[in-house]
Amino acid sequence: MKKYKNGEIWRFEKEEDPGTGTGSSVILGLDGGTTSTICVCMPLLPSSVPYHHLPDSLPVLARAVAGCSNHNSVGEPAARDTLEQVIAEALSKSGFSRSAVRAICLGVSGVNSPTDQERILTWLRDIFPFHVKLYVQNDAVAALASGTMGKLHGCVLISGTGCISYGFAEDGREARAAGVGPVLGDWGSGYGIAAQALTAVVKAHDGRGPQTMLTNSILHTLGLSSPDELIGWTYVDPSWARIAALVPEVVSCAEAGDQIANKILVDAVRELALSVKAVVQRLQLCGEDGNGSFPIVMVGGVLEANKSWDIGKEVINCILEEYPGACPVRPKVEPAVGAALLAWNFLMKEQGGNCHS
């Protein structure tokens, strides 16, 4: 297989599968979130390829998408079914069998403890041959790797349906902040922003809060005629992603000058920045003088540019006030590819090769 970058030919040679003795080898990377789950299949990169020479456009043989794989959100049976489905589809599209897989790294939301990791590892051991190396991480780790091309250093901030900050120091220490779900207060997430907007509409309707443009905007978007109908709409299916989808309405109202919507976004920026600062402080990523350089990988729909009210930009500005050495990074590859790069690095480390993590 060849991959071209700036006129240079990249060759990814076929390597013999140690489990079967024949055929090409592949690696799998999986990004499992609350909204969707993505699995990519890539050829096994030669150990001779140096980290700093990885091409921007990595060879992806196949890509598959499925639903939520967070067991806290949909339950263990549904989460397992989703993981098995998306892995099977990616392999089917690539034309490879499970025996051709050398390593797979899953970055899955809801993986918060060794117990969570072992649960998923048990699922995987039931479907993969013994020679396949299995690695399970929180989805934030895969997102960080997507911005650093597989090098685990710095901090990642994710804000989509949920939110989390996760970081690694050069010596391997790691730390996290937030990522505890809506009940325990991920207020900088899409769910948190939208839930506060819905609350503001209800308060305005019954006289407990000021009037807001959010009322007409959200009712129009949902096709409802009265705030009273929000009760039925919310509880008929209180899925996190469904509610988080209302974030664009909050941004639009804030851009139009609505003070309630603006405050919701300002509070979200503060919460997101605080989560990053907590990780930076615990890992001392900024160095002893506070001016050290480190990457902050920005991932998730909430952090994407939204016209004039750019939540991601405001978060970075808030962080730079305290940590001027922070370097914001927008990933060139998706988290699922970051997970595949982690699988490659972990595999090279076990084999004593050129691990870049």
Summary of the structure (lengths in Angstrom):
residues: 357
radius of gyration: 21.6
end to end distance: 25.1
largest distance: 72.2
contacts: 1272
relative contact order: 0.15
helix: 43%
strand: 19%
